[in-house]
Amino acid sequence: MKFLILLLIISCSSIDKSKGTDFHVHVGFPSDNTGDDMTFDASRSLVAIRSIDINRALIISRGYQRHRKKDEVVKENNYVLKMQQEKPDNFIGACGISVTHSWAFEELKRCKAIGFRVIKLHFMSDKVDLLKKNKNTKKILEFINENKMNVLVHAAYPKARSNQSLELLKIINKYSGIHWIIGHLFGRDFKLIAKIEHSNFIVETSVLPLWMKREKDKKILLEFMREIGIKKFVFGSDWPVIHPAEQLKALKGLGLSNSEINKIIYTDFKI
């Protein structure tokens, strides 16, 4: 018994908790209404991730939402960068870009110039058909690729739009200079991860484990993750849509070992 306790102490002490990261946290510029308790700003996100004993988050600007006007996008992106600068040990900022805006490329260049290392792209929210050529999208991807920046990309299409997942896979393969953070485990099309032709990617694990209700489906995903290699997967919650504690519970529900869970949460991946 003493030997087992000693092994447990050694195992726990070997975890570097400074590396614990939630790679999918949405935040917004605090509401002007100071009495609004439902403002999901950066400080509240920090409370959420600390509930599962981690202290760092990739915080995502709402600037990627296509309905936002330019001044709103600049305001949201500046807020996220400010949070990163004020709390560099807690926050990594992701600049939000909607490829539908005529000024998107201008904002992308500005984000790089002021210090962003991560860009958030959401082609599904943008209602962009990836099967069709889009000069704005190409220009943006080429710039990010040339500058070897990181991209957190939404990668969870409904079953009826699996053709978009296939096109996204082609984009990921084509732009291998980009450090890809593939959101939501690539959704229902997660097996496409095995078809990525380079190693310049990691896979963020939010949402999909919560969708899976059948043990058979959970087992298939678990075996696939192990086949790819657990080191390729990082924790994400999609807060405030999903609380980190709820997402962690769903991830554990797949049948991952404690050691595998720790590898996902306390990652060596650096942005």
C-alpha positions in Angstrom: 0.0 0.0 0.0 2.8 2.4 0.9 4.5 1.7 -2.4 1.3 2.5 -4.3 0.8 5.7 -2.5 4.5 6.7 -3.3 3.9 5.9 -7.0 0.7 8.1 -6.9 2.7 11.0 -5.3 5.5 10.7 -7.9 2.9 10.6 -10.7 1.1 13.7 -9.5 4.2 15.7 -8.8 5.5 15.1 -12.3 2.7 17.1 -13.8 3.7 20.6 -14.7 0.4 22.4 -14.1 1.7 25.7 -15.6 1.2 23.9 -18.9 -2.5 23.2 -18.3 -4.4 25.0 -21.2 -7.9 25.3 -22.5 -7.5 25.9 -26.2 -11.0 27.1 -27.0 -12.4 29.9 -24.8 -14.6 32.7 -26.3 -14.6 36.1 -24.6 -16.1 39.4 -25.4 -15.5 43.1 -24.6 -17.2 43.7 -21.2 -20.7 45.1 -21.5 -21.2 48.8 -20.9 -23.9 47.7 -18.5 -21.8 47.1 -15.4 -24.8 45.4 -13.7 -25.0 42.7 -16.4 -23.8 39.5 -14.7 -23.8 37.6 -18.0 -20.9 39.4 -19.5 -18.5 36.7 -20.6 -15.3 38.6 -20.4 -11.7 37.3 -19.9 -11.8 37.5 -16.1 -14.9 35.2 -15.9 -13.2 32.7 -18.3 -10.3 32.5 -15.9 -12.6 31.5 -13.1 -14.1 28.8 -15.3 -10.8 27.2 -16.3 -9.4 27.3 -12.8 -12.4 25.1 -11.8 -10.6 22.2 -13.4 -7.2 23.2 -12.0 -5.7 24.8 -15.1 -4.6 28.4 -15.4 -4.1 29.2 -19.0 -6.5 29.7 -22.0 -6.5 30.5 -25.6 -9.1 33.3 -25.6 -10.9 34.0 -28.8 -12.0 37.4 -30.0 -15.6 37.7 -31.3 -14.2 39.6 -34.3 -14.6 36.5 -36.5 -18.4 36.9 -36.4 -19.4 38.1 -39.9 -22.2 40.4 -38.8 -19.8 42.7 -36.9 -18.8 46.1 -38.2 -15.2 47.0 -38.6 -15.0 49.2 -35.5 -16.6 46.4 -33.5 -14.1 43.9 -34.8 -11.1 46.2 -34.0 -12.6 46.8 -30.5 -13.0 43.0 -29.8 -9.5 42.1 -31.2 -7.9 44.9 -29.2 -9.6 43.8 -26.0 -8.3 40.2 -26.4 -4.7 41.4 -27.1 -4.9 43.7 -24.0 -5.9 40.7 -21.9 -3.0 38.7 -23.2 -0.6 41.6 -22.5 -2.0 42.1 -19.0 -1.9 38.4 -18.0 0.6 36.7 -20.2 0.8 33.7 -17.9 -3.0 33.2 -18.2 -4.0 34.2 -21.7 -3.0 33.6 -25.3 -5.1 35.8 -27.6 -6.7 34.8 -30.9 -7.5 37.5 -33.3 -11.0 37.0 -34.9 -11.2 37.4 -38.7 -14.3 36.9 -40.9 -13.1 36.3 -44.5 -16.4 37.8 -45.8 -15.4 41.4 -45.0 -13.7 43.4 -47.7 -11.3 44.8 -45.0 -10.5 41.4 -43.5 -7.0 41.2 -45.0 -6.3 44.7 -43.6 -7.4 43.6 -40.2 -5.3 40.5 -40.4 -2.2 42.4 -41.1 -3.0 44.8 -38.3 -3.4 41.9 -35.9 0.0 40.5 -36.8 1.6 43.9 -36.5 0.3 44.5 -33.0 1.4 41.1 -31.7 -1.2 38.4 -32.3 0.2 34.9 -33.0 -3.1 33.1 -33.4 -6.0 33.7 -35.9 -9.5 32.4 -35.4 -11.2 31.3 -38.7 -14.8 30.0 -38.9 -15.8 29.2 -42.5 -19.1 27.7 -41.5 -20.1 30.8 -39.5 -18.9 32.9 -42.5 -21.2 30.8 -44.7 -18.3 30.3 -47.1 -18.6 27.4 -49.5 -15.1 26.0 -49.6 -15.8 24.2 -52.9 -15.9 27.6 -54.6 -12.9 29.8 -55.2 -12.7 32.8 -52.9 -10.0 35.3 -53.5 -10.3 36.9 -50.1 -10.0 33.5 -48.3 -7.0 32.6 -50.5 -5.2 35.9 -49.8 -5.7 35.5 -46.1 -4.5 31.9 -45.9 -1.5 32.7 -48.0 -0.5 35.5 -45.7 -0.9 33.4 -42.6 1.0 30.5 -44.2 3.9 32.8 -45.3 4.2 34.2 -41.8 3.9 30.7 -40.1 1.1 31.9 -37.8 -1.3 29.7 -35.8 -4.9 29.2 -36.9 -7.7 27.9 -34.7 -10.2 26.7 -37.3 -13.7 25.6 -36.7 -13.9 22.0 -38.0 -17.3 20.5 -37.2 -19.7 20.5 -40.1 -23.1 18.7 -40.0 -23.4 15.3 -41.7 -25.2 16.9 -44.7 -22.1 19.1 -45.3 -19.3 16.6 -45.1 -18.1 17.8 -48.5 -17.0 21.0 -46.6 -15.0 18.9 -44.2 -13.2 17.3 -47.2 -12.4 20.7 -48.6 -11.1 21.9 -45.3 -8.8 18.9 -45.2 -7.4 20.0 -48.6 -6.8 23.5 -47.2 -5.0 22.1 -44.1 -2.8 19.9 -46.4 -2.1 22.7 -48.8 -1.1 25.3 -46.2 1.5 23.3 -44.2 3.3 26.5 -43.1 0.3 27.3 -40.8 0.3 25.8 -37.3 -3.2 24.4 -37.4 -5.3 24.0 -34.2 -8.2 21.9 -35.5 -11.3 22.7 -33.5 -13.9 20.2 -32.1 -11.9 17.1 -33.1 -13.0 17.7 -36.7 -16.6 16.9 -35.6 -18.3 13.8 -37.0 -15.6 13.6 -39.7 -12.9 13.0 -37.1 -11.3 10.2 -39.1 -10.2 12.8 -41.7 -7.4 13.7 -39.1 -5.6 10.5 -40.3 -5.4 12.0 -43.8 -3.5 15.1 -42.8 -0.3 14.9 -44.8 2.0 16.9 -42.5 2.7 17.1 -38.8 2.0 20.9 -38.3 -1.2 20.5 -36.4 -2.9 19.7 -33.1 -6.5 18.7 -32.5 -8.6 20.5 -29.9 -11.1 18.2 -28.2 -14.2 20.2 -27.4 -17.8 19.3 -28.1 -17.6 16.0 -29.9 -17.3 13.8 -26.8 -20.5 15.5 -25.5 -22.4 14.6 -28.7 -21.6 10.9 -28.3 -24.2 9.0 -26.3 -23.5 5.4 -27.5 -20.7 3.5 -26.0 -19.9 2.0 -29.4 -19.2 5.5 -30.8 -17.1 6.5 -27.8 -15.0 3.4 -28.2 -14.4 4.1 -31.9 -13.2 7.7 -31.1 -11.0 6.5 -28.2 -9.3 3.9 -30.4 -8.8 6.4 -33.1 -7.2 9.0 -30.8 -4.8 6.4 -29.5 -4.0 5.3 -33.1 -3.2 9.0 -34.1 -1.3 9.5 -30.8 -2.6 11.2 -27.7 0.2 13.8 -27.9 -1.6 15.3 -30.9 -4.7 16.2 -28.9 -5.2 19.2 -26.6 -8.0 20.2 -24.2 -10.7 22.7 -25.3 -14.1 23.5 -23.7 -15.8 26.1 -26.0 -16.6 28.2 -23.0 -19.1 29.8 -22.3 -21.1 27.5 -24.6 -19.8 24.5 -22.6 -18.2 24.8 -19.1 -14.7 23.3 -18.9 -15.8 20.9 -16.1 -18.6 19.5 -18.3 -16.2 19.1 -21.2 -13.6 17.4 -19.0 -16.2 15.0 -17.7 -17.2 14.1 -21.3 -13.6 13.5 -22.3 -13.1 11.2 -19.3 -16.2 9.4 -20.3 -14.5 8.2 -23.5 -12.4 5.8 -21.4 -9.1 7.7 -21.6 -6.7 6.9 -18.8 -5.7 9.5 -16.2 -2.2 9.6 -17.8 -3.8 10.2 -21.2 -6.1 13.0 -19.8 -3.1 14.7 -18.3 -1.2 14.6 -21.6 -4.1 16.3 -23.3 -4.6 19.0 -20.6 -0.9 19.6 -19.6 0.5 19.9 -23.1 4.0 20.9 -24.2 2.5 22.6 -27.3 3.7 26.2 -27.5 2.2 29.0 -29.5 
